[in-house]
Amino acid sequence: MDKWLSWIPTALSSKTSIIIGIAMFAYLVVLGAVGILIGHPSLVPDNAQLVLGNYCNVASMVAAGIAAGAGHKAVQNQRRAHEMHQQTHELLTQISEQLDVPDAE
């Protein structure tokens, strides 16, 4: 289950997901705005408010994808830094033991 849950931020923050979200945003806003601005009855959908109202949902999807990517990257960097600090601590412990230096407690 953890494997599947850890896959979600990666999928949301993928370039493909972000591009699809931006394309959907452009499609909704441009199509709805052009239809309303031109005002031709065949171009204005019956549910123009619904179409234009969905831009907020799509913008939220894009923002969630970007945030998931940033959070996922921050966690990866934190883990990498922790591993590096752990290795440094182990190396310093080995050097201290080899030099036979007493602990400064």
C-alpha positions, -999 to 999 in steps of 0.1 A, spaced: 0 0 0 28 24 8 44 18 -26 11 28 -43 8 59 -21 43 70 -27 36 68 -64 9 95 -63 31 126 -59 54 114 -87 24 109 -110 9 143 -101 41 162 -105 51 146 -138 56 169 -168 28 151 -186 3 158 -159 13 195 -157 11 199 -195 -24 182 -196 -36 205 -168 -24 236 -186 -39 225 -219 -72 218 -202 -71 252 -185 -64 270 -218 -91 249 -236 -117 258 -209 -109 295 -207 -103 302 -243 -133 281 -256 -157 296 -231 -144 332 -234 -145 331 -273 -179 316 -273 -193 343 -249 -174 372 -265 -185 363 -301 -220 357 -288 -231 336 -317 -258 312 -304 -241 282 -320 -208 290 -303 -221 297 -268 -227 264 -250 -258 260 -229 -236 255 -198 -211 283 -204 -209 291 -167 -202 254 -159 -174 254 -185 -159 286 -173 -163 276 -137 -142 245 -141 -111 266 -147 -107 268 -110 -107 230 -107 -81 227 -134 -59 254 -119 -61 236 -86 -50 204 -103 -20 221 -118 -11 237 -85 -14 204 -66 9 188 -92 35 215 -87 32 213 -49 34 175 -49 66 177 -70 81 203 -47 73 183 -16 85 151 -31 118 167 -41 122 182 -7 117 148 10 143 132 -14 168 160 -6 162 156 31 168 118 30 199 123 9 213 148 34 204 126 63 223 97 47 253 119 40 253 131 77 250 95 89 280 85 68 300 114 80 292 106 116 302 69 111 334 80 94 343 104 122 335 77 148 359 53 131 386 80 129 381 88 166 384 52 176 415 47 155 431 78 171 420 66 205 407 100 214 385 100 245 350 114 242 346 150 253 316 144 277 
